[in-house]
Amino acid sequence: MENNRFEIPVTVKSATTGTNQLLRSAREASDYLLNSWPGKRSPKHREALQACHDALAGDKPAMSARRAFIAAAREVNVFVSDKAPG
């Protein structure tokens, strides 16, 4: 079983609907990077995608993917929160 879930989900803005989207795992973050990413694919985007891939492969912890994803999301202004919802 994959252990790629984030301890604390990451909240981002959906580029298509403008609503907030909760990402709970490296798989969900990877899907967002591939299918919902606004703007250009920067080096931070590529690093985040690689980190998600590494987490899904079991080579790196999900926390590394989460950290890389947040850095990329901040760069394109879709990052909302890295705090637990509630």
C-alpha positions as CSV (number, residue, x, y, z in Angstrom):
1,M,0.0,0.0,0.0
2,E,1.2,3.5,-0.9
3,N,1.9,5.8,2.0
4,N,1.8,9.1,0.1
5,R,-0.8,10.9,2.2
6,F,0.1,14.3,3.6
7,E,-0.1,14.6,7.4
8,I,-1.8,18.0,6.8
9,P,-3.6,18.6,3.5
10,V,-2.6,21.6,1.3
11,T,-5.3,24.0,0.1
12,V,-4.9,25.6,-3.3
13,K,-7.1,27.6,-5.6
14,S,-8.6,25.7,-8.5
15,A,-7.5,27.5,-11.7
16,T,-10.7,26.5,-13.5
17,T,-13.4,27.2,-11.0
18,G,-11.7,29.6,-8.6
19,T,-12.8,27.6,-5.6
20,N,-10.5,26.1,-3.0
21,Q,-9.3,22.6,-3.5
22,L,-7.9,20.3,-0.7
23,L,-5.0,18.1,-1.7
24,R,-4.4,15.2,0.7
25,S,-1.7,13.1,-1.0
26,A,1.2,13.1,-3.4
27,R,-1.1,11.5,-5.9
28,E,-3.6,14.4,-5.7
29,A,-0.8,17.0,-5.8
30,S,0.7,15.3,-8.9
31,D,-2.7,15.3,-10.6
32,Y,-3.1,19.0,-9.9
33,L,0.4,19.7,-11.2
34,L,-0.4,17.8,-14.4
35,N,-4.0,18.7,-15.1
36,S,-4.9,21.9,-13.3
37,W,-1.7,23.9,-13.2
38,P,-2.1,27.6,-14.3
39,G,0.7,29.2,-16.2
40,K,4.1,28.1,-17.1
41,R,6.0,24.9,-16.0
42,S,8.8,26.4,-14.0
43,P,11.8,24.6,-12.4
44,K,9.8,24.6,-9.1
45,H,6.9,23.0,-10.9
46,R,9.2,20.3,-12.3
47,E,10.8,19.8,-8.8
48,A,7.3,19.3,-7.3
49,L,6.3,16.9,-10.0
50,Q,9.5,14.9,-9.4
51,A,9.0,14.9,-5.7
52,C,5.4,13.7,-6.0
53,H,6.6,10.9,-8.4
54,D,9.4,9.9,-5.9
55,A,6.8,9.8,-3.1
56,L,4.5,7.7,-5.2
57,A,7.4,5.3,-6.0
58,G,8.2,5.1,-2.3
59,D,11.6,6.6,-2.8
60,K,11.0,9.8,-0.8
61,P,8.6,10.7,2.0
62,A,5.3,12.4,1.2
63,M,6.5,15.4,3.3
64,S,9.1,16.1,0.7
65,A,6.5,16.1,-2.1
66,R,4.3,18.4,0.1
67,R,7.1,20.9,0.7
68,A,8.0,21.0,-3.0
69,F,4.4,21.4,-4.1
70,I,3.8,24.3,-1.7
71,A,6.9,26.1,-3.0
72,A,5.6,25.7,-6.6
73,A,2.1,26.7,-5.6
74,R,3.3,29.9,-3.9
75,E,5.2,30.8,-7.1
76,V,2.1,30.9,-9.2
77,N,-0.2,32.3,-6.5
78,V,-2.5,29.3,-6.2
79,F,-1.4,28.4,-2.6
80,V,-4.0,29.1,0.0
81,S,-3.1,27.2,3.2
82,D,-0.9,24.5,4.6
83,K,-2.8,24.4,7.9
84,A,-5.3,21.8,8.9
85,P,-8.8,22.7,7.9
86,G,-11.2,23.4,10.6
